[in-house]
Amino acid sequence: MKPFVLDHADSPDAALAALDAGATAIAGGTNLVDLMKLELATPEKLVSIRRTGLDEISADGDGLMIGALVSNADCAAHRRVREGWPLLAKAILAGASPQLRNRATTGGNLCQRTRCGYFYDSTQACNKREPGSGCAAREGFNRIHAVLGTSDQCIATYPGDMAVAMLALDAVVMTEGPYGPRRIPLAMFHRMPGDEPSRDNVLEAGELITAVRLPAPTGGVQVYRKVRDRASYAFALVSVAVDLAMEEGRIARCALAFGSLGTVPWRDRAVENVLIGEKPTPALFAQAAEVLLKDAQGFGENDFKIPLAARALAATLHEATQTGKA
């Protein structure tokens, strides 16, 4: 790890001033410190934002405001989250280990970088790490990689769980920066690689996440299914988040989001439109999967993700619709 200077900000304004002066923000450090150890990130100056007071969960009208520094463990355990937005608690508890959840923060989790092995190996070509160097994953071992939203430049998947649930819940990312506050719908926060894969999200230089806002609870059935190689502490091969309501035997409302399929947390409203107003059947679920995966592209090792996603979607929808009938 290269030498660096560490300062502490005691307010959001102090943190913003440090960022404006070129510092890199650090909160839990569960991703950034790993990158620094491998010298994939080499900031000369860090500013800790742990003392800025952004660690509260509070009501915001009918919705909920989750501070950027709320730990994943505290968020998942919070009574209001479990009662009104259980999908979020379920997704967080499906991710990482208890030790990491105790340290990882809401804002940091959204900004985590890919877990692509070629990104972490500085001897390999990776456009996300070194623009213009190539993408070794396209012809290499790509079992965990994306099948949606890829480009010639990058096929790395977004690895998290929390953001998938937040996407289905229509969360909004609140930021402060040099040009004032912004409200960024989570659906617009992460960037697909396109021809600029080194940019993972839409944050500008000097911009700081202060909170994530959840809109009012829907009262629907919320299910999170994570398919992975082992039962704990493993990244998803496919994950499905659903928030669904049934009326008179039909799907009255449905929000779906997917993890580890795309280069970003994935939501396609066309899939939801196939389901809304219909009676749940295996044929309907298969039709929804066709819409979801119509543009999916495997790269050899990860071809299995396409049929796996269809099965995971069907199983999740079956669980949610059967629960909704009860």
NORGI-V550710 format. One record per backbone hydrogen bond with DSSP energy under -1.0 kcal/mol. CO is the residue of the C=O (numbers start at 1). NH is the residue of the N-H. If there is no record, write none. Layout:
# NORGI-V550710
co/nh
CO/NH
CO/NH
This chain:
# NORGI-V550710
co/nh
5/46
7/48
11/15
12/16
13/17
14/18
15/19
16/20
17/21
18/23
19/22
24/47
26/49
29/33
31/35
32/36
33/37
34/38
35/40
35/41
36/39
44/5
45/24
46/7
47/26
48/9
49/52
54/69
56/67
58/65
60/63
63/60
64/214
65/58
66/212
67/70
68/107
70/106
71/75
72/76
73/77
74/78
78/82
79/83
80/84
81/85
85/88
85/89
86/90
87/91
88/92
89/93
92/95
97/101
98/102
100/104
101/73
104/72
105/109
106/110
107/111
109/112
116/120
121/124
125/136
126/130
130/133
142/145
147/297
148/263
154/151
155/146
161/165
162/166
163/167
164/168
165/169
166/171
167/170
171/186
172/213
173/184
174/210
174/211
175/182
176/208
177/180
182/175
184/173
185/188
186/189
189/202
193/196
196/199
200/191
204/207
208/176
210/68
211/174
212/66
213/172
214/64
221/244
223/242
225/240
227/237
227/238
238/227
239/259
240/225
241/257
242/223
243/255
244/221
245/252
245/253
247/250
250/247
251/277
253/245
255/243
257/241
258/266
259/239
261/147
261/148
262/158
266/258
268/271
269/273
270/274
272/276
275/278
278/251
281/285
282/286
283/287
284/288
285/289
286/290
287/291
288/292
289/293
293/296
300/303
302/305
303/306
304/308
305/309
306/310
307/311
308/312
309/313
310/314
311/315
312/316
313/317
314/318
315/319
316/320
317/321
318/322
319/323
320/324
321/325
